[in-house]
Amino acid sequence: MEKLEEQIAHLTHTLDELSDVIARQDTEIANLTQRVQMLMQREAAREAEGGGGIVLGDERPPHY
């Protein structure tokens, strides 16, 4: 019986630790999602202004 109580205590402790990890990950995911949305909005605004000016490797420069 004592061994089962020790196992339950260990499992409860592990569950609490995992819950904390999941809570931190949820917060981090929310922050990263907000940052990605902000960057996408910023890039959309930059493209709308026509000031992108970044030449990608597969694009020909405008003087060709």
OpenMM code with the backbone's topology and positions (N, CA, C; nanometers):
from openmm import Vec3, app, unit

residues = "MET GLU LYS LEU GLU GLU GLN ILE ALA HIS LEU THR HIS THR LEU ASP GLU LEU SER ASP VAL ILE ALA ARG GLN ASP THR GLU ILE ALA ASN LEU THR GLN ARG VAL GLN MET LEU MET GLN ARG GLU ALA ALA ARG GLU ALA GLU GLY GLY GLY GLY ILE VAL LEU GLY ASP GLU ARG PRO PRO HIS TYR".split()
positions = [
    Vec3(0.0831, -0.1195, 0.0000),
    Vec3(0.0000, 0.0000, 0.0000),
    Vec3(0.0877, 0.1260, 0.0000),
    Vec3(0.1939, 0.1219, 0.0791),
    Vec3(0.2839, 0.2369, 0.0882),
    Vec3(0.3506, 0.2639, -0.0463),
    Vec3(0.3835, 0.1580, -0.1182),
    Vec3(0.4463, 0.1733, -0.2497),
    Vec3(0.3502, 0.2416, -0.3471),
    Vec3(0.2239, 0.2066, -0.3405),
    Vec3(0.1244, 0.2713, -0.4265),
    Vec3(0.1088, 0.4186, -0.3930),
    Vec3(0.1111, 0.4516, -0.2662),
    Vec3(0.1018, 0.5916, -0.2253),
    Vec3(0.2214, 0.6706, -0.2753),
    Vec3(0.3410, 0.6098, -0.2720),
    Vec3(0.4612, 0.6769, -0.3239),
    Vec3(0.4496, 0.6984, -0.4742),
    Vec3(0.3990, 0.5993, -0.5450),
    Vec3(0.3823, 0.6124, -0.6892),
    Vec3(0.2799, 0.7207, -0.7235),
    Vec3(0.1721, 0.7240, -0.6487),
    Vec3(0.0703, 0.8274, -0.6714),
    Vec3(0.1286, 0.9658, -0.6448),
    Vec3(0.2064, 0.9787, -0.5374),
    Vec3(0.2691, 1.1076, -0.5062),
    Vec3(0.3652, 1.1472, -0.6168),
    Vec3(0.4423, 1.0525, -0.6671),
    Vec3(0.5373, 1.0808, -0.7754),
    Vec3(0.4618, 1.1218, -0.9024),
    Vec3(0.3567, 1.0486, -0.9355),
    Vec3(0.2782, 1.0812, -1.0546),
    Vec3(0.2098, 1.2170, -1.0414),
    Vec3(0.1617, 1.2483, -0.9236),
    Vec3(0.0990, 1.3782, -0.8998),
    Vec3(0.2010, 1.4906, -0.9176),
    Vec3(0.3215, 1.4698, -0.8658),
    Vec3(0.4278, 1.5698, -0.8806),
    Vec3(0.4646, 1.5877, -1.0280),
    Vec3(0.4776, 1.4773, -1.0990),
    Vec3(0.5097, 1.4827, -1.2418),
    Vec3(0.3993, 1.5534, -1.3188),
    Vec3(0.2756, 1.5255, -1.2857),
    Vec3(0.1623, 1.5904, -1.3512),
    Vec3(0.1641, 1.7410, -1.3276),
    Vec3(0.1963, 1.7836, -1.2071),
    Vec3(0.2053, 1.9265, -1.1761),
    Vec3(0.3161, 1.9928, -1.2573),
    Vec3(0.4311, 1.9259, -1.2685),
    Vec3(0.5417, 1.9809, -1.3466),
    Vec3(0.5037, 1.9938, -1.4938),
    Vec3(0.4395, 1.8903, -1.5466),
    Vec3(0.3973, 1.8951, -1.6870),
    Vec3(0.2930, 2.0034, -1.7107),
    Vec3(0.2063, 2.0224, -1.6143),
    Vec3(0.1060, 2.1277, -1.6263),
    Vec3(0.1729, 2.2649, -1.6324),
    Vec3(0.2752, 2.2857, -1.5506),
    Vec3(0.3487, 2.4121, -1.5534),
    Vec3(0.4172, 2.4333, -1.6884),
    Vec3(0.4758, 2.3273, -1.7410),
    Vec3(0.5433, 2.3364, -1.8710),
    Vec3(0.4428, 2.3731, -1.9799),
    Vec3(0.3284, 2.3090, -1.9773),
    Vec3(0.2258, 2.3370, -2.0780),
    Vec3(0.1762, 2.4804, -2.0662),
    Vec3(0.1600, 2.5287, -1.9459),
    Vec3(0.1154, 2.6674, -1.9262),
    Vec3(0.2188, 2.7652, -1.9821),
    Vec3(0.3480, 2.7393, -1.9569),
    Vec3(0.4534, 2.8264, -2.0117),
    Vec3(0.4558, 2.8205, -2.1639),
    Vec3(0.4409, 2.7005, -2.2191),
    Vec3(0.4402, 2.6864, -2.3640),
    Vec3(0.3211, 2.7577, -2.4262),
    Vec3(0.2072, 2.7521, -2.3612),
    Vec3(0.0891, 2.8207, -2.4119),
    Vec3(0.1129, 2.9708, -2.4177),
    Vec3(0.1733, 3.0248, -2.3134),
    Vec3(0.2048, 3.1680, -2.3105),
    Vec3(0.3044, 3.2030, -2.4206),
    Vec3(0.4069, 3.1208, -2.4368),
    Vec3(0.5079, 3.1472, -2.5381),
    Vec3(0.4487, 3.1378, -2.6788),
    Vec3(0.3629, 3.0404, -2.7016),
    Vec3(0.2978, 3.0279, -2.8320),
    Vec3(0.2110, 3.1490, -2.8603),
    Vec3(0.1390, 3.1962, -2.7612),
    Vec3(0.0551, 3.3148, -2.7792),
    Vec3(0.1406, 3.4370, -2.8135),
    Vec3(0.2530, 3.4535, -2.7436),
    Vec3(0.3423, 3.5660, -2.7724),
    Vec3(0.4006, 3.5555, -2.9129),
    Vec3(0.4438, 3.4366, -2.9513),
    Vec3(0.5017, 3.4184, -3.0841),
    Vec3(0.3978, 3.4385, -3.1936),
    Vec3(0.2759, 3.3941, -3.1694),
    Vec3(0.1684, 3.4145, -3.2664),
    Vec3(0.1411, 3.5633, -3.2848),
    Vec3(0.1407, 3.6372, -3.1754),
    Vec3(0.1197, 3.7820, -3.1833),
    Vec3(0.2332, 3.8485, -3.2616),
    Vec3(0.3558, 3.8050, -3.2386),
    Vec3(0.4694, 3.8638, -3.3108),
    Vec3(0.4634, 3.8329, -3.4597),
    Vec3(0.4260, 3.7097, -3.4942),
    Vec3(0.4150, 3.6730, -3.6349),
    Vec3(0.3072, 3.7566, -3.7025),
    Vec3(0.1931, 3.7746, -3.6355),
    Vec3(0.0866, 3.8569, -3.6925),
    Vec3(0.1337, 4.0001, -3.7120),
    Vec3(0.2083, 4.0525, -3.6160),
    Vec3(0.2599, 4.1881, -3.6268),
    Vec3(0.3558, 4.1997, -3.7459),
    Vec3(0.4435, 4.1000, -3.7626),
    Vec3(0.5369, 4.1018, -3.8747),
    Vec3(0.4642, 4.0893, -4.0087),
    Vec3(0.3597, 4.0088, -4.0117),
    Vec3(0.2829, 3.9947, -4.1355),
    Vec3(0.2121, 4.1247, -4.1701),
    Vec3(0.1573, 4.1925, -4.0699),
    Vec3(0.0931, 4.3212, -4.0946),
    Vec3(0.1945, 4.4236, -4.1421),
    Vec3(0.3113, 4.4231, -4.0803),
    Vec3(0.4164, 4.5174, -4.1187),
    Vec3(0.4604, 4.4922, -4.2629),
    Vec3(0.4764, 4.3649, -4.2983),
    Vec3(0.5172, 4.3322, -4.4348),
    Vec3(0.4073, 4.3656, -4.5350),
    Vec3(0.2823, 4.3422, -4.4983),
    Vec3(0.1714, 4.3773, -4.5873),
    Vec3(0.1681, 4.5277, -4.6104),
    Vec3(0.1909, 4.6052, -4.5053),
    Vec3(0.1938, 4.7512, -4.5203),
    Vec3(0.3109, 4.7935, -4.6084),
    Vec3(0.4231, 4.7291, -4.5919),
    Vec3(0.5409, 4.7611, -4.6726),
    Vec3(0.5146, 4.7290, -4.8196),
    Vec3(0.4501, 4.6159, -4.8462),
    Vec3(0.4180, 4.5801, -4.9845),
    Vec3(0.3146, 4.6760, -5.0432),
    Vec3(0.2185, 4.7180, -4.9617),
    Vec3(0.1157, 4.8110, -5.0098),
    Vec3(0.1770, 4.9453, -5.0466),
    Vec3(0.2798, 4.9851, -4.9741),
    Vec3(0.3470, 5.1122, -5.0046),
    Vec3(0.4392, 5.0992, -5.1247),
    Vec3(0.4715, 4.9755, -5.1621),
    Vec3(0.5615, 4.9553, -5.2752),
    Vec3(0.7069, 4.9761, -5.2377),
    Vec3(0.7357, 4.9806, -5.1122),
    Vec3(0.8724, 5.0046, -5.0682),
    Vec3(0.9465, 4.8790, -5.0287),
    Vec3(0.9009, 4.7624, -5.0736),
    Vec3(0.9676, 4.6371, -5.0382),
    Vec3(1.1121, 4.6379, -5.0820),
    Vec3(1.1338, 4.6505, -5.2110),
    Vec3(1.2665, 4.6654, -5.2653),
    Vec3(1.3611, 4.5501, -5.2412),
    Vec3(1.3144, 4.4391, -5.1946),
    Vec3(1.4018, 4.3250, -5.1712),
    Vec3(1.3963, 4.2357, -5.2940),
    Vec3(1.5127, 4.2119, -5.3549),
    Vec3(1.5199, 4.1270, -5.4732),
    Vec3(1.5458, 3.9850, -5.4269),
    Vec3(1.4547, 3.8966, -5.4634),
    Vec3(1.4730, 3.7572, -5.4287),
    Vec3(1.5666, 3.6916, -5.5294),
    Vec3(1.6243, 3.5819, -5.4937),
    Vec3(1.7230, 3.5152, -5.5783),
    Vec3(1.6698, 3.4739, -5.7140),
    Vec3(1.5425, 3.4422, -5.7275),
    Vec3(1.4888, 3.3954, -5.8546),
    Vec3(1.4250, 3.5074, -5.9371),
    Vec3(1.4335, 3.6307, -5.8921),
    Vec3(1.3773, 3.7430, -5.9662),
    Vec3(1.4871, 3.8139, -6.0449),
    Vec3(1.4488, 3.8620, -6.1612),
    Vec3(1.5441, 3.9411, -6.2396),
    Vec3(1.5428, 4.0859, -6.1897),
    Vec3(1.6564, 4.1481, -6.1827),
    Vec3(1.6588, 4.2903, -6.1443),
    Vec3(1.5822, 4.3734, -6.2468),
    Vec3(1.5342, 4.4910, -6.2089),
    Vec3(1.4510, 4.5717, -6.2986),
    Vec3(1.5228, 4.6225, -6.4232),
    Vec3(1.6559, 4.6247, -6.4267),
    Vec3(1.7257, 4.6791, -6.5437),
    Vec3(1.7396, 4.5782, -6.6559),
    Vec3(1.6889, 4.4550, -6.6434),
    Vec3(1.6943, 4.3575, -6.7524),
    Vec3(1.5756, 4.3725, -6.8435),
] * unit.nanometer
topology = app.Topology()
chain = topology.addChain("A")
for resn in residues:
    res = topology.addResidue(resn, chain)
    for name in ("N", "CA", "C"):
        topology.addAtom(name, app.Element.getBySymbol(name[0]), res)
